[in-house]
Every structure is written in C-alpha cells, then in structure tokens.
Amino acid sequence: MYEHEPTKGRPIHAPSPPPAPLDTTSSTDDAFDMFYRATIKPLIAFLVMQGASLSDAAEVAQDTLVSAYERWNTLDNPGAWSYRVASRAWARKHFSVKEDLTADQPEPSPVLRTAEIDRWELEYDAGRAISALPPRQRQVMAWTLCGYTPSEIAQELGMNYDAVRSNLHKARRALITRLSRTETAE
C-alpha cells in the first residue's frame, strides 16, 4: 500500500460541507428582547412623569417598541429613539384628543401591574411634584431623570440648547420649592 493511497472507505479529498448561514434573526431577536426588557418599564415611567396615565403610557410605550422592532437594524441609538418617539406620540395623543367624561375607564395595563406604579408614586413625592410642572418643564425634567444631558435633550426634541437649560433650571427651582414645602408640612 502506498502512502498516498486511500484506505478502504475513506476518500482522499472529502468535500467539506458549506458553512451554515448565520442566523441573524435569532441574534437580532435576542438583542431586541434584552432591549425591550430593559426599556419598557422606564419608558412607561418616563411617560407617566410627563403626565400620561398608566394605561396611556403603557399603550404608547408598547406601540413605540413595536416600531423599534420593525426598524431595529437601522437604529443607531434605540434608547434615545424610543424615548423621542414615545414622547412625541404621547404629546400628539394628549393634545389632539378631547376628553370624553362619559367614557369607560380603560383596562389596567398588562405591561405593568397597577401596584408597581402605585407604589412608585407613593414612594416618590417627586413624581407628584413633577406632574404639577408646566408641560415643557415636565418634559425636560423627565428626559433629565432618564439620564439625558441638556444637549442630548435639545437634539432629541429639536429645541434650542438654552431653552432646554432654562426650562430645566425653572423645573428644578419649582421642584425644590414644592418638595421643601412637603417636608415642612410633615
């Protein structure tokens, strides 16, 4: 038997199987799943801080994250995109709908249990103080509490940087005054 002669049953050059295609759907779904789980509750709280009811906040947050999933591979900063889109969607919904005083109360959101938000509101007097701010100050403060800088807020909301700083300054001053009154009343 020669050195280069194949042994029985083993070909000399067995073709290697083609590489398996990468399953980008699975990795995309996993990445979005992690993003969704980390984002949904803070996004709802962000909208509640801007004055949305729990049910409206949950609905807008859910719709926003569905849109984020649909364009997931094109988003550079999905967190900022989600906050911007949700904020604008809630503002459109809030300012374009007339109040119907005879409408049935909406069902509680399945995304957050009512007890979680109730506990959050009870724990933080700041939540109530923020809800008393004018809409633009409340919006800027909500973005700030979610970790965005004034320059990022200005960029995301299409506002002048100085206007963001001014609204933030006024909001902080009003919150300090309101919260100090709450502490002295207790």
Z-matrix of the N, CA and C atoms (Angstrom, degrees):
N
C 1 1.446
C 2 1.515 1 108.01
N 3 1.292 2 115.42 1 132.23
C 4 1.457 3 121.23 2 179.17
C 5 1.520 4 110.67 3 -80.76
N 6 1.336 5 115.24 4 156.24
C 7 1.464 6 119.33 5 -179.58
C 8 1.524 7 113.33 6 -60.03
N 9 1.315 8 117.13 7 -36.79
C 10 1.454 9 120.70 8 -174.62
C 11 1.510 10 113.08 9 -93.25
N 12 1.317 11 115.88 10 2.38
C 13 1.452 12 118.81 11 -178.34
C 14 1.517 13 108.91 12 -80.79
N 15 1.328 14 117.36 13 134.29
C 16 1.460 15 119.29 14 -179.45
C 17 1.522 16 111.39 15 -66.85
N 18 1.309 17 114.73 16 148.23
C 19 1.453 18 118.72 17 174.13
C 20 1.514 19 106.75 18 -81.06
N 21 1.302 20 114.97 19 164.95
C 22 1.454 21 119.35 20 -176.90
C 23 1.520 22 110.33 21 -57.60
N 24 1.335 23 115.56 22 131.38
C 25 1.458 24 121.52 23 174.87
C 26 1.514 25 115.24 24 82.98
N 27 1.328 26 119.83 25 -7.92
C 28 1.466 27 121.26 26 -178.64
C 29 1.515 28 109.25 27 -115.82
N 30 1.307 29 119.46 28 113.11
C 31 1.454 30 120.50 29 177.27
C 32 1.520 31 110.05 30 -71.44
N 33 1.335 32 115.46 31 156.84
C 34 1.460 33 120.30 32 179.83
C 35 1.520 34 111.10 33 -65.84
N 36 1.309 35 117.98 34 -50.36
C 37 1.475 36 122.34 35 -177.41
C 38 1.518 37 109.79 36 -118.12
N 39 1.284 38 116.46 37 89.63
C 40 1.464 39 119.53 38 177.15
C 41 1.522 40 108.50 39 -77.00
N 42 1.337 41 117.52 40 125.86
C 43 1.466 42 118.17 41 179.24
C 44 1.525 43 110.18 42 -65.32
N 45 1.324 44 115.04 43 135.99
C 46 1.464 45 118.52 44 178.37
C 47 1.526 46 108.91 45 -81.67
N 48 1.311 47 116.36 46 144.85
C 49 1.470 48 118.83 47 -179.07
C 50 1.523 49 109.96 48 -66.08
N 51 1.338 50 117.40 49 149.85
C 52 1.461 51 119.52 50 178.42
C 53 1.525 52 109.69 51 -64.03
N 54 1.337 53 117.05 52 149.60
C 55 1.462 54 118.17 53 179.89
C 56 1.527 55 110.28 54 -64.33
N 57 1.297 56 114.28 55 142.56
C 58 1.468 57 119.34 56 179.41
C 59 1.522 58 108.96 57 -68.75
N 60 1.334 59 117.00 58 138.79
C 61 1.462 60 118.25 59 178.36
C 62 1.528 61 110.00 60 -64.18
N 63 1.315 62 115.73 61 145.52
C 64 1.457 63 119.95 62 178.59
C 65 1.512 64 109.50 63 -70.23
N 66 1.289 65 116.40 64 135.11
C 67 1.457 66 121.18 65 178.78
C 68 1.517 67 108.40 66 -91.09
N 69 1.334 68 115.71 67 83.02
C 70 1.466 69 119.61 68 -178.39
C 71 1.518 70 111.52 69 -73.30
N 72 1.327 71 117.76 70 -23.25
C 73 1.462 72 120.21 71 179.22
C 74 1.522 73 110.01 72 -62.64
N 75 1.325 74 116.15 73 -44.56
C 76 1.454 75 120.37 74 -178.89
C 77 1.527 76 111.28 75 -64.02
N 78 1.336 77 117.75 76 -45.11
C 79 1.463 78 119.44 77 -179.45
C 80 1.524 79 110.80 78 -68.48
N 81 1.340 80 117.67 79 -35.47
C 82 1.465 81 121.25 80 176.58
C 83 1.520 82 109.68 81 -65.01
N 84 1.322 83 116.23 82 -46.09
C 85 1.468 84 119.73 83 179.16
C 86 1.521 85 111.49 84 -61.84
N 87 1.327 86 116.75 85 -40.62
C 88 1.469 87 120.26 86 179.10
C 89 1.526 88 110.78 87 -64.33
N 90 1.333 89 116.41 88 -43.74
C 91 1.464 90 120.25 89 179.93
C 92 1.523 91 110.54 90 -64.33
N 93 1.331 92 116.61 91 -42.98
C 94 1.461 93 119.13 92 179.44
C 95 1.522 94 110.66 93 -67.27
N 96 1.319 95 116.82 94 -39.29
C 97 1.465 96 120.48 95 179.40
C 98 1.532 97 110.37 96 -58.57
N 99 1.320 98 116.87 97 -44.37
C 100 1.471 99 120.44 98 177.92
C 101 1.534 100 110.60 99 -63.99
N 102 1.324 101 116.21 100 -42.69
C 103 1.468 102 120.90 101 178.35
C 104 1.526 103 110.23 102 -62.27
N 105 1.323 104 117.40 103 -45.98
C 106 1.464 105 121.79 104 -178.90
C 107 1.532 106 110.84 105 -58.98
N 108 1.321 107 115.63 106 -49.53
C 109 1.470 108 119.83 107 -178.08
C 110 1.530 109 112.14 108 -62.21
N 111 1.318 110 116.67 109 -35.26
C 112 1.469 111 120.38 110 -179.89
C 113 1.526 112 112.40 111 -80.34
N 114 1.325 113 117.94 112 -18.94
C 115 1.460 114 120.98 113 -170.63
C 116 1.518 115 114.61 114 -105.91
N 117 1.322 116 119.92 115 -32.13
C 118 1.471 117 121.22 116 -168.25
C 119 1.531 118 112.71 117 -59.61
N 120 1.319 119 118.54 118 -49.76
C 121 1.469 120 119.36 119 -177.04
C 122 1.532 121 111.78 120 -68.90
N 123 1.346 122 119.88 121 -45.42
C 124 1.468 123 118.33 122 176.30
C 125 1.528 124 112.74 123 -62.10
N 126 1.327 125 117.71 124 -33.38
C 127 1.460 126 120.67 125 178.77
C 128 1.524 127 110.43 126 -67.69
N 129 1.314 128 117.42 127 -40.25
C 130 1.470 129 120.82 128 176.86
C 131 1.522 130 109.85 129 -64.44
N 132 1.333 131 117.00 130 -44.88
C 133 1.468 132 120.40 131 178.25
C 134 1.528 133 110.92 132 -61.80
N 135 1.329 134 117.34 133 -38.76
C 136 1.464 135 123.02 134 177.02
C 137 1.530 136 110.36 135 -58.56
N 138 1.317 137 117.38 136 -43.73
C 139 1.465 138 121.12 137 179.83
C 140 1.520 139 111.35 138 -71.84
N 141 1.325 140 117.53 139 -36.47
C 142 1.469 141 120.79 140 176.34
C 143 1.523 142 109.68 141 -63.30
N 144 1.352 143 117.19 142 -39.32
C 145 1.462 144 120.30 143 177.78
C 146 1.529 145 111.25 144 -62.49
N 147 1.324 146 116.57 145 -26.54
C 148 1.458 147 120.00 146 179.14
C 149 1.521 148 112.06 147 -86.07
N 150 1.334 149 117.36 148 -1.32
C 151 1.451 150 120.72 149 175.32
C 152 1.507 151 115.27 150 110.65
N 153 1.320 152 118.66 151 1.16
C 154 1.464 153 121.06 152 179.58
C 155 1.525 154 109.93 153 -74.40
N 156 1.323 155 115.92 154 147.07
C 157 1.463 156 119.13 155 172.73
C 158 1.527 157 107.53 156 -71.72
N 159 1.312 158 117.12 157 163.82
C 160 1.458 159 121.15 158 -179.88
C 161 1.523 160 111.00 159 -57.74
N 162 1.334 161 117.20 160 -45.23
C 163 1.468 162 119.25 161 -177.34
C 164 1.526 163 111.18 162 -67.47
N 165 1.344 164 117.84 163 -40.96
C 166 1.471 165 120.13 164 177.46
C 167 1.522 166 110.56 165 -65.30
N 168 1.326 167 116.81 166 -42.24
C 169 1.469 168 120.67 167 -179.47
C 170 1.524 169 110.68 168 -62.52
N 171 1.329 170 117.00 169 -44.27
C 172 1.464 171 120.64 170 -179.98
C 173 1.528 172 111.03 171 -64.37
N 174 1.326 173 116.71 172 -40.58
C 175 1.466 174 120.46 173 179.76
C 176 1.530 175 111.35 174 -65.32
N 177 1.319 176 116.78 175 -46.93
C 178 1.466 177 120.79 176 -179.79
C 179 1.530 178 110.32 177 -65.10
N 180 1.325 179 117.47 178 -42.37
C 181 1.468 180 120.97 179 179.74
C 182 1.524 181 110.55 180 -62.48
N 183 1.312 182 116.84 181 -43.83
C 184 1.463 183 120.69 182 180.00
C 185 1.531 184 110.36 183 -63.42
N 186 1.336 185 117.50 184 -46.88
C 187 1.467 186 120.73 185 178.73
C 188 1.533 187 110.99 186 -60.67
N 189 1.321 188 116.21 187 -40.22
C 190 1.463 189 120.61 188 -179.86
C 191 1.519 190 110.98 189 -63.70
N 192 1.315 191 117.12 190 -43.60
C 193 1.460 192 119.61 191 -178.32
C 194 1.527 193 112.34 192 -72.65
N 195 1.325 194 117.54 193 -26.94
C 196 1.467 195 119.90 194 171.83
C 197 1.527 196 108.91 195 -64.46
N 198 1.330 197 116.42 196 -44.37
C 199 1.469 198 120.10 197 177.16
C 200 1.523 199 111.51 198 -63.08
N 201 1.328 200 116.46 199 -38.72
C 202 1.464 201 120.16 200 178.25
C 203 1.529 202 110.16 201 -62.13
N 204 1.322 203 117.27 202 -41.04
C 205 1.464 204 120.51 203 179.04
C 206 1.526 205 110.95 204 -62.94
N 207 1.338 206 115.94 205 -41.23
C 208 1.460 207 120.42 206 -178.14
C 209 1.526 208 112.27 207 -63.31
N 210 1.336 209 117.74 208 -27.93
C 211 1.472 210 120.10 209 -179.47
C 212 1.529 211 110.96 210 -120.49
N 213 1.312 212 116.56 211 25.70
C 214 1.462 213 123.57 212 -173.71
C 215 1.528 214 113.42 213 -50.63
N 216 1.322 215 117.03 214 -44.83
C 217 1.469 216 120.12 215 -175.75
C 218 1.524 217 113.21 216 -74.11
N 219 1.311 218 118.27 217 -8.19
C 220 1.473 219 120.59 218 -179.55
C 221 1.521 220 112.65 219 -105.18
N 222 1.327 221 118.40 220 -5.40
C 223 1.464 222 121.48 221 -176.53
C 224 1.519 223 110.92 222 -86.56
N 225 1.346 224 115.60 223 125.38
C 226 1.464 225 120.55 224 176.86
C 227 1.519 226 111.40 225 -79.02
N 228 1.322 227 116.20 226 -41.57
C 229 1.463 228 121.87 227 -178.72
C 230 1.524 229 107.53 228 -132.82
N 231 1.342 230 117.32 229 83.84
C 232 1.463 231 119.72 230 -174.00
C 233 1.527 232 113.71 231 -61.68
N 234 1.330 233 117.78 232 -30.08
C 235 1.464 234 119.66 233 179.22
C 236 1.518 235 111.60 234 -65.35
N 237 1.312 236 116.70 235 -53.08
C 238 1.464 237 120.30 236 179.46
C 239 1.525 238 110.73 237 -63.20
N 240 1.317 239 116.48 238 -39.93
C 241 1.466 240 120.39 239 179.13
C 242 1.526 241 109.69 240 -59.97
N 243 1.335 242 117.43 241 -45.04
C 244 1.463 243 121.34 242 -178.27
C 245 1.525 244 111.88 243 -64.15
N 246 1.323 245 116.64 244 -43.38
C 247 1.463 246 119.68 245 179.51
C 248 1.526 247 110.64 246 -65.02
N 249 1.326 248 117.25 247 -41.80
C 250 1.463 249 121.37 248 -179.64
C 251 1.530 250 110.54 249 -64.37
N 252 1.316 251 116.96 250 -48.89
C 253 1.462 252 121.37 251 -177.52
C 254 1.530 253 110.51 252 -65.31
N 255 1.323 254 117.07 253 -42.60
C 256 1.468 255 120.31 254 179.74
C 257 1.526 256 110.67 255 -64.85
N 258 1.320 257 117.01 256 -42.18
C 259 1.460 258 120.92 257 -179.99
C 260 1.525 259 110.78 258 -61.89
N 261 1.306 260 115.80 259 -44.75
C 262 1.470 261 119.90 260 179.45
C 263 1.523 262 111.39 261 -67.90
N 264 1.320 263 117.40 262 -40.32
C 265 1.470 264 120.80 263 179.81
C 266 1.519 265 110.66 264 -63.63
N 267 1.335 266 116.58 265 -43.59
C 268 1.456 267 118.55 266 179.16
C 269 1.532 268 110.89 267 -65.18
N 270 1.320 269 116.86 268 -41.43
C 271 1.469 270 119.79 269 178.78
C 272 1.519 271 110.50 270 -60.83
N 273 1.339 272 117.55 271 -44.39
C 274 1.473 273 120.10 272 178.11
C 275 1.525 274 110.37 273 -61.00
N 276 1.308 275 116.50 274 -44.40
C 277 1.467 276 120.56 275 -178.52
C 278 1.533 277 110.61 276 -66.41
N 279 1.313 278 115.79 277 -43.83
C 280 1.463 279 120.86 278 -176.44
C 281 1.523 280 112.59 279 -67.49
N 282 1.308 281 116.60 280 -43.44
C 283 1.455 282 119.45 281 -174.15
C 284 1.520 283 113.36 282 -88.10
N 285 1.335 284 118.90 283 -10.75
C 286 1.456 285 119.99 284 -178.76
C 287 1.519 286 113.30 285 -103.31
N 288 1.315 287 118.42 286 -11.96
C 289 1.458 288 121.83 287 -177.39
C 290 1.530 289 109.65 288 -100.10
N 291 1.339 290 114.54 289 129.71
C 292 1.459 291 118.62 290 175.02
C 293 1.524 292 107.86 291 -83.24
N 294 1.308 293 115.73 292 144.95
C 295 1.454 294 120.69 293 -177.77
C 296 1.516 295 110.25 294 -72.01
N 297 1.322 296 116.56 295 131.74
C 298 1.447 297 123.00 296 176.69
C 299 1.522 298 107.03 297 -109.47
N 300 1.316 299 116.52 298 104.20
C 301 1.457 300 120.62 299 -173.44
C 302 1.525 301 113.08 300 -71.15
N 303 1.329 302 117.81 301 -13.77
C 304 1.456 303 119.77 302 -179.31
C 305 1.522 304 112.84 303 -101.85
N 306 1.312 305 117.92 304 2.63
C 307 1.466 306 120.76 305 -178.46
C 308 1.524 307 110.46 306 -67.74
N 309 1.335 308 115.33 307 150.24
C 310 1.462 309 120.67 308 176.03
C 311 1.511 310 109.72 309 -69.53
N 312 1.308 311 115.20 310 149.78
C 313 1.464 312 120.89 311 177.03
C 314 1.518 313 108.76 312 -65.74
N 315 1.357 314 119.37 313 133.36
C 316 1.465 315 120.51 314 179.47
C 317 1.518 316 111.37 315 -66.73
N 318 1.327 317 114.91 316 153.99
C 319 1.459 318 120.84 317 177.40
C 320 1.526 319 109.80 318 -65.99
N 321 1.319 320 117.92 319 149.12
C 322 1.464 321 119.50 320 176.01
C 323 1.524 322 110.81 321 -60.96
N 324 1.301 323 115.64 322 149.51
C 325 1.461 324 121.20 323 -178.29
C 326 1.522 325 110.79 324 -72.34
N 327 1.344 326 117.01 325 134.81
C 328 1.464 327 118.25 326 175.34
C 329 1.533 328 111.97 327 -76.53
N 330 1.340 329 117.21 328 -14.13
C 331 1.460 330 120.04 329 -177.71
C 332 1.523 331 110.84 330 -72.31
N 333 1.298 332 116.74 331 -44.11
C 334 1.465 333 121.56 332 177.34
C 335 1.523 334 108.50 333 -123.70
N 336 1.284 335 115.74 334 137.61
C 337 1.454 336 118.58 335 173.42
C 338 1.521 337 107.88 336 -74.41
N 339 1.304 338 117.13 337 141.14
C 340 1.457 339 121.41 338 -178.37
C 341 1.522 340 110.68 339 -55.89
N 342 1.306 341 117.72 340 -35.21
C 343 1.465 342 120.69 341 -179.11
C 344 1.521 343 111.68 342 -60.96
N 345 1.348 344 117.40 343 -35.30
C 346 1.467 345 119.50 344 179.70
C 347 1.520 346 111.41 345 -63.92
N 348 1.320 347 117.09 346 -44.68
C 349 1.465 348 120.16 347 179.70
C 350 1.523 349 109.79 348 -71.33
N 351 1.332 350 117.16 349 -40.56
C 352 1.469 351 118.98 350 178.04
C 353 1.523 352 110.81 351 -58.68
N 354 1.329 353 116.17 352 -44.22
C 355 1.462 354 119.89 353 178.73
C 356 1.525 355 110.24 354 -63.98
N 357 1.330 356 117.14 355 -41.03
C 358 1.466 357 121.89 356 178.90
C 359 1.529 358 109.84 357 -60.92
N 360 1.327 359 117.44 358 -45.59
C 361 1.463 360 120.18 359 -179.43
C 362 1.523 361 111.81 360 -66.88
N 363 1.329 362 116.53 361 -37.98
C 364 1.460 363 119.25 362 179.08
C 365 1.520 364 111.95 363 -69.20
N 366 1.320 365 116.36 364 -38.21
C 367 1.463 366 120.52 365 -178.70
C 368 1.522 367 112.37 366 -68.61
N 369 1.281 368 116.71 367 -33.24
C 370 1.461 369 120.23 368 -172.39
C 371 1.520 370 111.88 369 -116.54
N 372 1.294 371 116.25 370 103.38
C 373 1.457 372 120.42 371 174.11
C 374 1.524 373 110.10 372 -63.95
N 375 1.299 374 116.13 373 -22.72
C 376 1.472 375 120.25 374 178.92
C 377 1.518 376 110.70 375 -60.84
N 378 1.317 377 117.35 376 -33.99
C 379 1.471 378 119.92 377 178.37
C 380 1.513 379 111.61 378 -60.45
N 381 1.318 380 116.15 379 -42.41
C 382 1.472 381 119.92 380 178.15
C 383 1.519 382 110.63 381 -70.26
N 384 1.319 383 117.13 382 -38.70
C 385 1.460 384 120.12 383 179.70
C 386 1.527 385 110.38 384 -65.65
N 387 1.307 386 117.11 385 -39.51
C 388 1.467 387 120.55 386 178.59
C 389 1.517 388 110.58 387 -63.96
N 390 1.321 389 117.60 388 -38.44
C 391 1.468 390 119.95 389 -178.12
C 392 1.527 391 112.01 390 -65.87
N 393 1.337 392 117.54 391 -18.18
C 394 1.463 393 120.73 392 178.66
C 395 1.529 394 112.51 393 -86.21
N 396 1.318 395 117.68 394 -8.79
C 397 1.468 396 121.13 395 -179.95
C 398 1.525 397 110.69 396 -72.31
N 399 1.337 398 116.87 397 155.70
C 400 1.470 399 119.57 398 171.83
C 401 1.530 400 109.78 399 -60.12
N 402 1.331 401 118.28 400 154.00
C 403 1.471 402 121.27 401 -173.26
C 404 1.532 403 115.29 402 -52.46
N 405 1.322 404 119.30 403 -45.41
C 406 1.469 405 120.08 404 -176.90
C 407 1.528 406 110.48 405 -67.99
N 408 1.332 407 118.41 406 -40.30
C 409 1.466 408 121.03 407 178.08
C 410 1.525 409 109.97 408 -65.46
N 411 1.326 410 116.43 409 -39.91
C 412 1.464 411 120.94 410 178.89
C 413 1.526 412 109.96 411 -63.62
N 414 1.337 413 116.53 412 -41.27
C 415 1.460 414 121.06 413 -179.98
C 416 1.528 415 111.00 414 -63.82
N 417 1.327 416 116.59 415 -47.54
C 418 1.465 417 121.30 416 -179.12
C 419 1.532 418 110.24 417 -64.97
N 420 1.314 419 117.48 418 -40.09
C 421 1.467 420 120.96 419 178.98
C 422 1.531 421 110.67 420 -66.52
N 423 1.326 422 117.83 421 -39.00
C 424 1.464 423 120.79 422 178.74
C 425 1.531 424 110.33 423 -62.06
N 426 1.327 425 116.79 424 -44.13
C 427 1.469 426 120.25 425 177.25
C 428 1.527 427 110.52 426 -62.04
N 429 1.333 428 116.60 427 -41.69
C 430 1.465 429 121.16 428 -179.64
C 431 1.526 430 110.81 429 -62.95
N 432 1.325 431 116.73 430 -44.73
C 433 1.460 432 120.71 431 -179.67
C 434 1.525 433 112.30 432 -66.69
N 435 1.311 434 116.63 433 -19.78
C 436 1.468 435 120.64 434 176.59
C 437 1.526 436 111.50 435 -90.88
N 438 1.346 437 116.77 436 7.48
C 439 1.459 438 120.52 437 171.42
C 440 1.516 439 116.54 438 97.52
N 441 1.316 440 118.42 439 9.68
C 442 1.463 441 120.29 440 -179.14
C 443 1.527 442 110.35 441 -91.82
N 444 1.329 443 116.20 442 144.92
C 445 1.462 444 122.20 443 178.87
C 446 1.529 445 108.90 444 -85.33
N 447 1.339 446 117.22 445 161.67
C 448 1.467 447 119.14 446 178.42
C 449 1.531 448 113.26 447 -56.12
N 450 1.319 449 118.13 448 -38.49
C 451 1.470 450 118.83 449 179.51
C 452 1.525 451 111.05 450 -68.14
N 453 1.334 452 117.87 451 -37.46
C 454 1.465 453 120.50 452 176.66
C 455 1.525 454 110.72 453 -66.89
N 456 1.331 455 116.51 454 -40.06
C 457 1.468 456 120.73 455 179.01
C 458 1.523 457 109.67 456 -63.33
N 459 1.333 458 116.70 457 -45.41
C 460 1.464 459 120.76 458 179.18
C 461 1.528 460 110.11 459 -58.37
N 462 1.310 461 116.45 460 -43.29
C 463 1.464 462 120.35 461 -179.85
C 464 1.521 463 111.12 462 -66.03
N 465 1.323 464 117.29 463 -46.43
C 466 1.462 465 121.05 464 -176.82
C 467 1.522 466 112.72 465 -67.20
N 468 1.342 467 117.40 466 -35.95
C 469 1.466 468 120.90 467 -177.57
C 470 1.523 469 112.74 468 -95.08
N 471 1.325 470 117.17 469 -3.14
C 472 1.465 471 120.08 470 -178.86
C 473 1.515 472 112.07 471 66.54
N 474 1.330 473 115.59 472 36.25
C 475 1.469 474 121.28 473 -178.70
C 476 1.518 475 110.20 474 -108.61
N 477 1.316 476 114.89 475 163.81
C 478 1.449 477 122.36 476 172.82
C 479 1.533 478 107.74 477 -71.88
N 480 1.319 479 117.07 478 138.08
C 481 1.465 480 122.35 479 -179.54
C 482 1.531 481 111.20 480 -56.61
N 483 1.342 482 117.06 481 -44.06
C 484 1.466 483 120.62 482 -179.25
C 485 1.526 484 111.67 483 -64.40
N 486 1.325 485 117.03 484 -34.18
C 487 1.467 486 120.08 485 177.82
C 488 1.530 487 110.50 486 -66.84
N 489 1.327 488 116.64 487 -39.30
C 490 1.467 489 120.28 488 177.25
C 491 1.522 490 109.46 489 -62.91
N 492 1.330 491 117.04 490 -48.85
C 493 1.473 492 120.90 491 -179.70
C 494 1.526 493 111.12 492 -59.93
N 495 1.317 494 117.02 493 -42.26
C 496 1.468 495 121.32 494 -179.77
C 497 1.530 496 110.61 495 -63.54
N 498 1.341 497 117.40 496 -46.68
C 499 1.464 498 120.45 497 178.85
C 500 1.522 499 111.54 498 -64.72
N 501 1.306 500 116.47 499 -36.80
C 502 1.461 501 120.42 500 178.45
C 503 1.530 502 110.77 501 -66.77
N 504 1.329 503 116.32 502 -42.36
C 505 1.464 504 121.02 503 178.23
C 506 1.534 505 110.46 504 -61.82
N 507 1.316 506 116.80 505 -47.18
C 508 1.475 507 120.86 506 179.45
C 509 1.530 508 110.79 507 -62.83
N 510 1.329 509 116.59 508 -41.33
C 511 1.463 510 120.43 509 -179.51
C 512 1.526 511 110.67 510 -64.38
N 513 1.319 512 117.04 511 -44.11
C 514 1.473 513 120.25 512 179.44
C 515 1.522 514 111.09 513 -62.79
N 516 1.331 515 115.83 514 -43.53
C 517 1.466 516 119.78 515 179.88
C 518 1.533 517 110.50 516 -62.25
N 519 1.332 518 117.08 517 -43.72
C 520 1.465 519 121.03 518 179.25
C 521 1.529 520 111.06 519 -64.77
N 522 1.334 521 116.89 520 -39.74
C 523 1.466 522 120.01 521 179.74
C 524 1.525 523 111.45 522 -66.97
N 525 1.318 524 116.94 523 -41.29
C 526 1.468 525 120.23 524 178.33
C 527 1.521 526 109.89 525 -60.93
N 528 1.313 527 116.23 526 -45.13
C 529 1.470 528 120.56 527 179.67
C 530 1.523 529 110.67 528 -62.04
N 531 1.324 530 116.68 529 -48.58
C 532 1.467 531 120.85 530 -177.19
C 533 1.531 532 111.60 531 -65.80
N 534 1.319 533 117.24 532 -44.05
C 535 1.460 534 120.04 533 -179.09
C 536 1.519 535 112.45 534 -69.48
N 537 1.333 536 117.39 535 -33.48
C 538 1.470 537 118.99 536 177.26
C 539 1.531 538 110.01 537 -68.43
N 540 1.328 539 117.64 538 -33.99
C 541 1.471 540 120.39 539 176.06
C 542 1.533 541 110.28 540 -66.54
N 543 1.326 542 117.24 541 -37.86
C 544 1.459 543 121.44 542 179.28
C 545 1.520 544 110.44 543 -65.02
N 546 1.337 545 117.13 544 -41.52
C 547 1.468 546 120.94 545 -179.79
C 548 1.528 547 111.22 546 -66.31
N 549 1.314 548 118.44 547 -40.02
C 550 1.466 549 120.43 548 -179.42
C 551 1.518 550 111.53 549 -72.55
N 552 1.330 551 118.26 550 -25.99
C 553 1.462 552 121.72 551 178.45
C 554 1.527 553 111.60 552 -73.67
N 555 1.325 554 116.58 553 -23.55
C 556 1.486 555 119.64 554 -177.91
C 557 1.446 556 109.70 555 -82.60
